[in-house]
Amino acid sequence: MGFDFLFVFEEVLSKISANPYYASYVLKQARGGSLKRFPYQVIYEADEHDSKIIVLAIAHHHRNPEWFKQRLRELIVVALALNITMEEDSASTKKKP
């Protein structure tokens, strides 16, 4: 059963990688691709500018969508903090001779 889940999960990831618009929106910023034979979906965000796909969660279909919204808020805060830190690090290395 575990290998089946992994196989189906990888299948959805392949579809998402080939076409980031594969799944419909489940929230304003995030899409959800369903796993065949399992009541789960891959919640992800596709960054059109960088051609990146960020998997936010693997969630049960009956999970309250409010959980995803909170998760998105948390991830955005972390991403912003990491981006600021990376910019500060690159700026400090540029100042050194």
C-alpha positions, 0 to 999 in steps of 0.5 A: 500500500505504501509503495502504491501511494508513493507511485501515485504521488510521483505520478501527480508530481510528474504531471504538475512538473510537465504542466504547472496548470494541470490542477485547478485552484483550491485556494487563491494562490494554490492548486490541488492535484488529486491522487488516484485511488487515495483521498489525498491531494498535492497542494502546490503553488506554481511560480510563473516567473521562476518556473518553480513548483512549491509543494505546500502540503499533501492533504486529505480531501476532507481536510478543512481548507482553512488549514491550507490558508494558515499553512500558506501564510506561514510559508509566505512568512518563511519565504520572505524571511529567507529571501531577506536573509539571502539578500543580506548575505549576498550584499555583505559578500559584495562589500568585501574586497 
